[in-house]
């Protein structure tokens, strides 16, 4: 299912931080809010900073908010 916002199409993609489960070790996943997926502008692009993992050595990737998907 596609959603359209200001001439941009968005589609749900699996959250990389929780691997689509919606949960992490502390409870609900911060990146997807427990949903297991996030809306991503299409065409979808994996975050270049964390290579789609949602994590960096210092913690959650701030570029993608932990979702693993690029925001641009």
N, C-alpha and C positions, 0 to 999 in steps of 0.2 A: 504494500500500500504506500503510495506516495502522497506527501503533503506539499503544498506550494505556499511559500511565503516570499513576498516581494520578488517575484519572478525567479526564485531559486527553488529547485525541487529537493526535498529531504526524504530520506528513507531510513528505517531502522537498520542498524548494523550491530552485530554482537560486540559487547564490551570486552576489550582485551584485558582490562585490569582484573575482572572477576571471571573471565572466560565464559561469560554469559549466564553465570549462576545467580547473579544479583547479590551475592554475599562475599565477604572477605573475613579475615580472622577477627576483625573488630565488630562484625555485624553486617549491616547493609553496606554495599559497595558505595564509596564516595563518588565514583565517576558516573554511575548510571542510576544512583538513588534506589538500588534494589530491584530495578526493572530487568536487568540482564542485557538490555540493548540501549543504544543511544541514537538519536536522530542525527544523521550525517548528511551534509550537502552532497549532492550527486553531480558528477561522478565522485564516488568516495575515494579518499586518499589516506593512506597510512601515514601517521605522524613521522616526519623525517628526523625529529630530535631523539625520540626513544625507539625508533624503528617498529612502532606498533605495540610495544610491550606495555606501555602505560606507566612504566617505572624507569627511574634513573638511579644511580648509586646513592644519591642524596634523598631519595623518596619518590613520591608521585610526580610524574612529568607535568610541569606547569604549562607547557605549550598546548597539550591536548586535554589537560585536566584528568589524566589517568585513563581516558577512554581508548587511547591508541589510535584515534582518528584525527587527521588534520582538520583544523577549523576553517581553512581557506579553501 
